[in-house]
């Protein structure tokens, strides 16, 4: 059964013409910095490949550019790190289901990896538990991983992406491309220390799924904590202009701190609120990482 992955592949086809898909493939293949000197074989050039890897002599005998492929390029590991707690049983700032959007981003990144011949694994969970899958390079395996993200819907456990990041730092020694999919949970000194440790060993990309803007909800609405549905904010509090202004300022401060922290650590980052942004944002994210911090 490939229900989730088929929908993701259809969206990639509908919203991207052929050239954009090839650019995505090229951007993905370039995110791993450096390679082995052990030559393996040749393959067709994909936009985004390093010019220095083109075999000009072989290209002269061929109808299109050929790129040298090295042993280190043959198979990488893409680790999808996803917060699958109750924090994702909510909507984004655009009113879209956060879990479905996380599945879409994970599916697009995973599909590029599978197309490139790489293995994919999933590290997911909440503040109390972290689960890691096996790593494989098939579409059937990717579909299974996406179904695991969906199956966690309705959990009562709070989220903490730092738990999943610490698990990687403690259990995995080989180099990977780590794609973190989290919401706008605050990042503090503890998270900074963990990310620094990961960044020293792995290629890290960060995707933030935006949270609903509580200040924009109608006055009659009563926002509640998804982990405690019976606990809400009194309408009188939400209607108070002073409280509203302080809330917006605090949210803006947390967002800017996260952006500045990831930039300081050299982590390419994007925010997404709607599925229509998914493909463009993923392309931009891969491109930023390939170019490196500026």
C-alpha contacts under 8 A as a table, 3 or more apart, distances in Angstrom:
res1	aa1	res2	aa2	distance
1	X	140	X	7.51
1	X	143	X	7.59
2	X	5	X	5.40
2	X	6	X	5.87
2	X	139	X	7.90
2	X	140	X	6.70
2	X	143	X	5.61
3	X	6	X	5.37
3	X	7	X	6.50
3	X	143	X	7.68
4	X	7	X	5.36
4	X	8	X	6.45
4	X	143	X	6.50
4	X	146	X	7.01
4	X	147	X	7.45
5	X	8	X	4.99
5	X	9	X	6.11
5	X	107	X	6.45
5	X	139	X	7.75
5	X	142	X	7.59
5	X	143	X	5.67
5	X	146	X	7.75
6	X	9	X	5.10
6	X	10	X	6.08
7	X	10	X	5.10
7	X	11	X	6.25
8	X	11	X	5.13
8	X	12	X	6.31
8	X	104	X	6.22
8	X	107	X	6.44
8	X	108	X	6.59
9	X	12	X	5.08
9	X	13	X	6.24
9	X	108	X	7.58
9	X	111	X	7.93
10	X	13	X	5.07
10	X	14	X	6.06
11	X	14	X	5.15
11	X	15	X	5.96
12	X	15	X	5.58
12	X	16	X	5.85
12	X	21	X	7.77
12	X	108	X	7.72
12	X	279	X	6.92
13	X	16	X	5.51
13	X	17	X	6.94
14	X	17	X	7.50
15	X	279	X	7.68
16	X	19	X	7.84
16	X	20	X	5.67
16	X	21	X	6.31
16	X	279	X	7.73
17	X	20	X	5.56
17	X	21	X	6.60
18	X	21	X	5.22
18	X	22	X	6.35
19	X	22	X	5.12
19	X	23	X	6.19
20	X	23	X	4.95
20	X	24	X	6.19
21	X	24	X	5.03
21	X	25	X	6.33
22	X	25	X	5.03
22	X	26	X	6.18
22	X	46	X	6.61
22	X	47	X	6.71
23	X	26	X	4.96
23	X	27	X	5.98
23	X	46	X	7.23
23	X	47	X	5.49
23	X	48	X	6.45
23	X	283	X	7.91
24	X	27	X	5.03
24	X	28	X	6.08
24	X	112	X	7.72
24	X	283	X	5.84
24	X	286	X	7.88
25	X	28	X	5.21
25	X	29	X	6.23
25	X	46	X	7.18
25	X	47	X	8.00
25	X	112	X	6.37
25	X	116	X	7.46
26	X	29	X	5.15
26	X	30	X	6.35
26	X	46	X	5.13
26	X	47	X	5.15
26	X	48	X	4.42
26	X	49	X	5.79
27	X	30	X	5.26
27	X	31	X	6.60
27	X	47	X	7.64
27	X	48	X	5.29
27	X	49	X	7.49
27	X	283	X	7.22
27	X	286	X	5.61
27	X	287	X	5.95
27	X	290	X	7.05
28	X	31	X	5.56
28	X	112	X	6.95
28	X	113	X	7.54
28	X	286	X	6.25
29	X	32	X	7.03
29	X	48	X	7.77
29	X	49	X	7.07
29	X	116	X	7.26
30	X	33	X	7.12
30	X	48	X	6.63
30	X	49	X	6.04
30	X	50	X	7.41
30	X	290	X	6.03
31	X	203	X	7.63
31	X	286	X	6.69
31	X	289	X	6.28
31	X	290	X	5.12
32	X	35	X	7.84
32	X	177	X	7.41
32	X	203	X	6.86
32	X	290	X	7.97
33	X	290	X	7.87
35	X	70	X	6.99
35	X	72	X	5.62
35	X	73	X	6.82
36	X	39	X	7.83
36	X	70	X	6.12
36	X	71	X	6.34
36	X	72	X	5.18
36	X	73	X	7.82
37	X	70	X	6.65
37	X	71	X	7.86
38	X	70	X	5.52
38	X	71	X	5.65
38	X	72	X	7.70
39	X	68	X	7.03
39	X	69	X	6.25
39	X	70	X	4.43
39	X	71	X	6.24
40	X	68	X	7.55
40	X	69	X	5.62
40	X	70	X	4.87
40	X	71	X	5.53
41	X	68	X	6.12
41	X	69	X	5.27
41	X	70	X	6.96
42	X	66	X	6.14
42	X	67	X	5.50
42	X	68	X	4.76
42	X	69	X	5.49
43	X	66	X	5.51
43	X	67	X	5.42
43	X	68	X	6.74
43	X	69	X	6.83
44	X	64	X	7.21
44	X	65	X	6.18
44	X	66	X	4.67
44	X	67	X	6.02
45	X	49	X	6.76
45	X	54	X	7.48
45	X	64	X	7.68
45	X	65	X	5.42
45	X	66	X	5.16
45	X	67	X	5.38
46	X	49	X	5.80
49	X	53	X	7.45
49	X	67	X	7.99
50	X	53	X	5.51
50	X	54	X	7.42
51	X	54	X	5.60
53	X	67	X	5.43
53	X	68	X	5.47
53	X	69	X	7.87
54	X	59	X	7.73
54	X	65	X	6.86
54	X	66	X	5.73
54	X	67	X	4.26
54	X	68	X	6.07
55	X	58	X	5.50
55	X	59	X	6.03
55	X	65	X	7.66
55	X	66	X	5.85
55	X	67	X	5.60
55	X	68	X	6.02
56	X	59	X	4.85
56	X	60	X	6.10
56	X	65	X	7.59
56	X	66	X	7.57
57	X	60	X	5.24
57	X	61	X	6.90
58	X	61	X	5.34
58	X	62	X	6.41
58	X	66	X	6.73
59	X	62	X	4.91
59	X	63	X	7.13
59	X	64	X	6.29
59	X	65	X	4.91
59	X	66	X	5.39
60	X	63	X	7.65
62	X	65	X	7.16
62	X	66	X	7.84
69	X	73	X	6.24
69	X	74	X	7.33
70	X	73	X	5.22
70	X	74	X	6.72
71	X	74	X	5.37
72	X	75	X	6.90
72	X	76	X	7.77
73	X	76	X	6.94
74	X	117	X	7.32
74	X	118	X	7.65
75	X	117	X	6.21
75	X	118	X	4.81
75	X	119	X	6.96
76	X	118	X	4.97
76	X	119	X	6.21
76	X	176	X	6.73
76	X	177	X	7.72
77	X	118	X	5.87
77	X	119	X	4.80
77	X	120	X	5.72
77	X	121	X	7.41
77	X	135	X	7.49
77	X	175	X	7.78
77	X	176	X	5.14
77	X	177	X	6.27
78	X	110	X	7.26
78	X	113	X	6.79
78	X	118	X	7.18
78	X	119	X	6.16
78	X	120	X	4.76
78	X	121	X	6.33
78	X	176	X	5.96
78	X	177	X	4.86
78	X	178	X	6.06
78	X	179	X	7.35
79	X	120	X	5.96
79	X	121	X	4.98
79	X	122	X	5.74
79	X	123	X	6.91
79	X	176	X	6.69
79	X	177	X	6.07
79	X	178	X	4.78
79	X	179	X	6.14
80	X	106	X	6.55
80	X	110	X	7.79
80	X	120	X	7.43
80	X	121	X	6.19
80	X	122	X	4.81
80	X	123	X	6.10
80	X	124	X	8.00
80	X	178	X	6.18
80	X	179	X	5.08
80	X	180	X	6.23
80	X	181	X	7.45
81	X	122	X	6.05
81	X	123	X	4.81
81	X	124	X	5.73
81	X	164	X	6.96
81	X	165	X	7.65
81	X	178	X	6.96
81	X	179	X	5.98
81	X	180	X	4.68
81	X	181	X	6.00
82	X	102	X	7.66
82	X	122	X	7.52
82	X	123	X	6.46
82	X	124	X	4.88
82	X	125	X	7.21
82	X	149	X	7.80
82	X	161	X	7.42
82	X	180	X	6.18
82	X	181	X	4.92
82	X	182	X	6.24
83	X	87	X	7.89
83	X	88	X	7.45
83	X	124	X	5.74
83	X	125	X	5.79
83	X	126	X	6.26
83	X	159	X	6.30
83	X	160	X	7.08
83	X	161	X	5.75
83	X	164	X	7.99
83	X	181	X	6.74
83	X	182	X	5.69
83	X	183	X	7.85
84	X	87	X	7.51
84	X	88	X	6.38
84	X	99	X	7.64
84	X	124	X	6.06
84	X	125	X	5.27
84	X	126	X	6.33
84	X	149	X	6.07
84	X	152	X	5.96
84	X	153	X	7.38
84	X	159	X	7.30
85	X	88	X	6.07
85	X	89	X	7.70
85	X	125	X	6.24
85	X	126	X	4.97
85	X	127	X	7.93
85	X	152	X	7.00
85	X	153	X	7.52
85	X	155	X	6.20
85	X	156	X	7.31
85	X	157	X	5.78
85	X	158	X	5.67
85	X	159	X	4.87
86	X	89	X	5.14
86	X	90	X	7.93
86	X	153	X	6.95
86	X	154	X	6.38
86	X	155	X	5.46
86	X	156	X	5.71
86	X	157	X	5.98
86	X	158	X	5.87
86	X	159	X	6.77
86	X	226	X	6.42
86	X	227	X	6.23
87	X	90	X	6.60
87	X	158	X	6.53
87	X	159	X	6.03
87	X	183	X	7.82
87	X	226	X	6.64
87	X	227	X	7.54
88	X	91	X	7.59
88	X	97	X	7.86
88	X	98	X	5.27
88	X	99	X	5.14
88	X	153	X	7.76
88	X	183	X	7.72
89	X	97	X	7.35
89	X	98	X	6.68
89	X	99	X	6.43
89	X	153	X	6.42
89	X	154	X	6.89
89	X	226	X	7.06
90	X	97	X	6.07
90	X	98	X	5.87
90	X	99	X	7.71
90	X	211	X	7.99
90	X	212	X	7.92
90	X	226	X	7.23
91	X	94	X	7.54
91	X	95	X	5.14
91	X	96	X	5.03
91	X	97	X	4.54
91	X	98	X	5.11
91	X	211	X	6.58
91	X	212	X	5.83
92	X	95	X	5.05
92	X	96	X	5.20
92	X	97	X	6.42
92	X	98	X	5.69
92	X	209	X	6.90
92	X	210	X	5.17
92	X	211	X	4.55
92	X	212	X	4.62
92	X	213	X	7.98
92	X	273	X	5.53
92	X	274	X	7.64
93	X	96	X	7.48
93	X	210	X	5.87
93	X	211	X	5.33
93	X	212	X	3.92
93	X	213	X	5.52
93	X	273	X	5.94
94	X	212	X	7.19
94	X	273	X	5.53
94	X	274	X	6.13
95	X	212	X	6.90
96	X	101	X	7.40
96	X	273	X	7.13
96	X	274	X	6.31
97	X	100	X	5.49
97	X	101	X	6.36
98	X	101	X	5.12
98	X	102	X	6.15
98	X	209	X	6.73
98	X	210	X	7.99
99	X	102	X	5.02
99	X	103	X	6.21
99	X	149	X	7.62
99	X	150	X	7.05
99	X	153	X	7.80
100	X	103	X	5.02
100	X	104	X	6.23
100	X	150	X	7.63
101	X	104	X	4.98
101	X	105	X	6.32
101	X	209	X	7.56
101	X	273	X	7.97
101	X	274	X	7.24
101	X	275	X	6.33
102	X	105	X	5.24
102	X	106	X	6.06
102	X	181	X	6.63
102	X	209	X	7.12
103	X	106	X	5.10
103	X	107	X	5.82
103	X	146	X	5.98
103	X	149	X	6.81
103	X	150	X	7.50
104	X	107	X	5.05
104	X	108	X	6.15
104	X	275	X	7.50
104	X	278	X	7.65
105	X	108	X	5.25
105	X	109	X	6.25
105	X	181	X	7.96
105	X	278	X	6.56
105	X	282	X	7.79
106	X	109	X	5.32
106	X	110	X	5.90
106	X	146	X	7.45
106	X	181	X	7.65
107	X	110	X	5.01
107	X	111	X	5.85
107	X	142	X	7.36
107	X	146	X	6.81
108	X	111	X	5.14
108	X	112	X	6.37
108	X	279	X	7.86
109	X	112	X	5.35
109	X	113	X	6.47
109	X	282	X	7.78
110	X	113	X	5.05
110	X	114	X	6.24
110	X	120	X	6.40
110	X	142	X	6.69
111	X	114	X	5.09
111	X	115	X	6.11
111	X	139	X	7.34
111	X	142	X	7.53
112	X	115	X	5.12
112	X	116	X	6.20
113	X	116	X	5.05
113	X	117	X	6.39
113	X	118	X	5.14
113	X	119	X	6.89
113	X	120	X	7.01
113	X	137	X	7.81
114	X	117	X	5.07
114	X	118	X	5.32
114	X	119	X	6.57
114	X	120	X	7.30
114	X	137	X	5.34
114	X	138	X	6.17
114	X	139	X	6.81
115	X	118	X	7.50
117	X	137	X	6.49
118	X	136	X	7.87
118	X	137	X	5.58
119	X	135	X	5.57
119	X	136	X	4.62
119	X	137	X	4.08
119	X	138	X	7.72
120	X	135	X	5.16
120	X	136	X	5.52
120	X	137	X	5.87
120	X	142	X	7.05
121	X	132	X	7.30
121	X	133	X	5.59
121	X	134	X	5.90
121	X	135	X	4.49
121	X	136	X	6.88
121	X	145	X	7.57
122	X	131	X	7.97
122	X	132	X	5.70
122	X	133	X	5.33
122	X	134	X	7.76
122	X	135	X	7.90
122	X	145	X	6.36
123	X	130	X	6.90
123	X	131	X	5.70
123	X	132	X	4.40
123	X	133	X	6.57
123	X	164	X	6.57
124	X	130	X	5.70
124	X	131	X	5.46
124	X	132	X	6.57
124	X	149	X	7.71
124	X	164	X	6.42
125	X	128	X	7.70
125	X	129	X	5.48
125	X	130	X	4.51
125	X	131	X	5.94
125	X	159	X	7.55
125	X	164	X	6.93
126	X	129	X	5.43
126	X	130	X	6.44
126	X	157	X	6.28
126	X	158	X	6.00
126	X	159	X	4.40
126	X	160	X	5.59
126	X	161	X	7.10
126	X	163	X	7.26
126	X	164	X	7.73
127	X	130	X	7.93
127	X	157	X	6.93
127	X	158	X	5.79
127	X	159	X	4.99
127	X	160	X	4.68
127	X	161	X	7.51
127	X	163	X	6.13
128	X	157	X	7.25
128	X	158	X	7.97
128	X	163	X	7.98
129	X	163	X	7.86
130	X	163	X	7.03
130	X	164	X	5.87
130	X	167	X	7.30
133	X	145	X	7.75
136	X	141	X	6.40
137	X	141	X	6.99
137	X	142	X	7.70
138	X	141	X	5.25
138	X	142	X	6.43
139	X	142	X	4.98
139	X	143	X	6.13
140	X	143	X	5.13
140	X	144	X	6.34
141	X	144	X	5.04
141	X	145	X	6.40
142	X	145	X	5.07
142	X	146	X	6.33
143	X	146	X	5.14
143	X	147	X	6.19
144	X	147	X	5.09
144	X	148	X	6.35
145	X	148	X	5.08
145	X	149	X	6.67
146	X	149	X	5.22
146	X	150	X	6.50
147	X	150	X	5.00
147	X	151	X	6.01
148	X	151	X	4.97
148	X	152	X	6.56
149	X	152	X	5.63
149	X	153	X	7.60
150	X	153	X	5.80
152	X	155	X	5.97
156	X	227	X	5.77
157	X	227	X	6.99
158	X	227	X	6.59
160	X	163	X	5.73
160	X	164	X	7.53
160	X	185	X	7.98
161	X	164	X	5.36
161	X	165	X	6.38
161	X	182	X	6.73
162	X	165	X	4.96
162	X	166	X	5.96
162	X	190	X	7.88
162	X	191	X	5.78
162	X	194	X	7.21
163	X	166	X	5.20
163	X	167	X	6.25
164	X	167	X	5.05
164	X	168	X	6.57
165	X	168	X	5.25
165	X	169	X	6.39
165	X	194	X	6.70
165	X	195	X	7.35
165	X	198	X	7.68
166	X	169	X	4.98
166	X	170	X	6.14
166	X	194	X	6.21
167	X	170	X	5.17
167	X	171	X	5.93
168	X	171	X	5.28
168	X	172	X	5.34
168	X	198	X	7.84
169	X	172	X	6.18
169	X	173	X	7.73
169	X	194	X	7.52
169	X	197	X	6.95
169	X	198	X	6.10
175	X	201	X	6.14
175	X	202	X	5.24
175	X	203	X	7.71
176	X	202	X	5.28
176	X	203	X	6.30
177	X	202	X	6.07
177	X	203	X	4.71
177	X	204	X	5.96
177	X	205	X	7.69
178	X	202	X	6.74
178	X	203	X	5.99
178	X	204	X	4.74
178	X	205	X	6.19
179	X	204	X	5.99
179	X	205	X	4.81
179	X	206	X	5.85
179	X	207	X	7.31
180	X	204	X	7.49
180	X	205	X	6.19
180	X	206	X	4.78
180	X	207	X	5.92
181	X	206	X	6.31
181	X	207	X	4.85
181	X	208	X	5.99
181	X	209	X	7.11
182	X	185	X	7.59
182	X	206	X	7.84
182	X	207	X	6.43
182	X	208	X	5.16
182	X	209	X	6.01
183	X	208	X	5.13
183	X	209	X	4.59
183	X	210	X	5.77
183	X	211	X	6.57
184	X	208	X	6.41
184	X	209	X	6.80
184	X	210	X	5.93
184	X	211	X	6.19
184	X	255	X	7.32
186	X	254	X	6.31
186	X	255	X	7.99
186	X	258	X	7.23
187	X	190	X	7.80
187	X	191	X	5.69
187	X	192	X	7.05
187	X	257	X	7.83
187	X	258	X	6.17
188	X	191	X	5.38
188	X	192	X	6.13
189	X	192	X	4.94
189	X	193	X	6.19
190	X	193	X	5.36
190	X	194	X	6.50
191	X	194	X	5.14
191	X	195	X	6.10
192	X	195	X	5.18
192	X	196	X	6.09
192	X	261	X	7.54
193	X	196	X	5.19
193	X	197	X	6.38
194	X	197	X	5.17
194	X	198	X	6.36
195	X	198	X	5.04
195	X	199	X	5.92
195	X	265	X	7.84
196	X	199	X	5.09
196	X	200	X	6.38
196	X	265	X	6.69
197	X	200	X	5.48
197	X	201	X	7.18
198	X	201	X	5.53
198	X	202	X	5.79
198	X	204	X	7.62
199	X	202	X	5.34
199	X	203	X	6.45
199	X	204	X	6.25
199	X	265	X	7.59
199	X	267	X	7.81
204	X	267	X	6.12
204	X	268	X	7.40
205	X	267	X	5.95
205	X	268	X	5.32
205	X	269	X	6.17
205	X	285	X	7.56
205	X	289	X	7.50
206	X	267	X	6.85
206	X	268	X	6.25
206	X	269	X	4.71
206	X	270	X	6.59
207	X	269	X	5.85
207	X	270	X	5.17
207	X	271	X	5.90
207	X	272	X	7.42
208	X	269	X	7.60
208	X	270	X	6.22
208	X	271	X	4.66
208	X	272	X	6.30
209	X	271	X	6.01
209	X	272	X	5.28
209	X	273	X	6.08
210	X	271	X	6.58
210	X	272	X	6.13
210	X	273	X	5.44
213	X	216	X	5.64
213	X	217	X	7.14
214	X	217	X	5.42
214	X	223	X	6.88
215	X	238	X	7.21
215	X	244	X	6.12
215	X	247	X	7.54
215	X	248	X	7.14
217	X	221	X	6.36
218	X	221	X	5.39
219	X	222	X	7.73
219	X	235	X	6.37
219	X	238	X	6.65
219	X	239	X	6.06
220	X	235	X	6.63
221	X	235	X	7.34
222	X	232	X	5.84
222	X	233	X	5.89
222	X	234	X	6.78
222	X	235	X	6.37
223	X	232	X	5.44
223	X	233	X	5.89
224	X	228	X	7.18
224	X	229	X	5.73
224	X	230	X	7.08
224	X	231	X	5.55
224	X	232	X	4.10
224	X	233	X	6.55
225	X	228	X	5.06
225	X	229	X	5.62
225	X	230	X	7.88
225	X	231	X	6.23
225	X	232	X	6.71
226	X	229	X	5.35
228	X	231	X	5.62
229	X	232	X	7.35
233	X	237	X	6.75
233	X	238	X	7.09
234	X	237	X	5.40
234	X	238	X	6.76
235	X	238	X	5.22
235	X	239	X	6.16
236	X	239	X	5.20
236	X	240	X	6.37
237	X	240	X	5.35
237	X	243	X	6.84
238	X	241	X	7.92
238	X	243	X	7.03
238	X	244	X	6.53
239	X	243	X	7.99
239	X	244	X	7.35
240	X	243	X	5.40
240	X	244	X	6.20
241	X	244	X	4.96
241	X	245	X	6.09
242	X	245	X	5.17
242	X	246	X	6.26
243	X	246	X	5.17
243	X	247	X	6.05
244	X	247	X	5.11
244	X	248	X	6.23
245	X	248	X	5.22
245	X	249	X	6.21
246	X	249	X	5.11
246	X	250	X	6.12
247	X	250	X	5.15
247	X	251	X	6.15
248	X	251	X	5.13
248	X	252	X	6.12
249	X	252	X	5.15
249	X	253	X	6.14
250	X	253	X	5.07
250	X	254	X	6.27
251	X	254	X	5.19
251	X	255	X	6.21
252	X	255	X	5.13
252	X	256	X	6.15
253	X	256	X	5.22
253	X	257	X	6.11
254	X	257	X	5.12
254	X	258	X	6.30
255	X	258	X	5.25
255	X	259	X	6.34
256	X	259	X	5.06
256	X	260	X	6.03
257	X	260	X	5.13
257	X	261	X	5.93
258	X	261	X	5.12
258	X	262	X	6.18
259	X	262	X	5.43
259	X	263	X	6.15
259	X	269	X	7.64
260	X	263	X	5.08
260	X	264	X	6.04
261	X	264	X	5.08
261	X	265	X	6.28
262	X	265	X	5.10
262	X	266	X	6.19
262	X	267	X	5.01
262	X	268	X	7.16
262	X	269	X	7.09
263	X	266	X	5.04
263	X	267	X	5.71
263	X	268	X	7.02
263	X	269	X	7.91
263	X	293	X	7.52
264	X	267	X	7.62
266	X	292	X	7.62
266	X	293	X	5.59
267	X	289	X	7.67
267	X	293	X	7.80
268	X	285	X	6.28
268	X	286	X	7.98
268	X	288	X	6.13
268	X	289	X	5.43
268	X	292	X	8.00
268	X	293	X	7.71
269	X	285	X	6.34
270	X	281	X	6.61
270	X	282	X	7.89
270	X	285	X	6.23
271	X	281	X	7.77
272	X	275	X	7.89
272	X	277	X	6.51
272	X	278	X	6.93
272	X	281	X	7.31
273	X	277	X	7.41
274	X	277	X	5.65
274	X	278	X	7.08
275	X	278	X	5.14
276	X	279	X	7.35
277	X	280	X	5.73
277	X	281	X	5.85
278	X	281	X	5.29
278	X	282	X	6.06
279	X	282	X	5.19
279	X	283	X	6.19
280	X	283	X	5.12
280	X	284	X	6.16
281	X	284	X	5.06
281	X	285	X	6.02
282	X	285	X	5.01
282	X	286	X	6.22
283	X	286	X	5.32
283	X	287	X	6.16
284	X	287	X	5.03
284	X	288	X	6.09
285	X	288	X	5.20
285	X	289	X	6.30
286	X	289	X	5.18
286	X	290	X	6.15
287	X	290	X	5.09
287	X	291	X	6.25
288	X	291	X	5.25
288	X	292	X	6.15
288	X	293	X	7.63
289	X	292	X	5.00
289	X	293	X	7.39
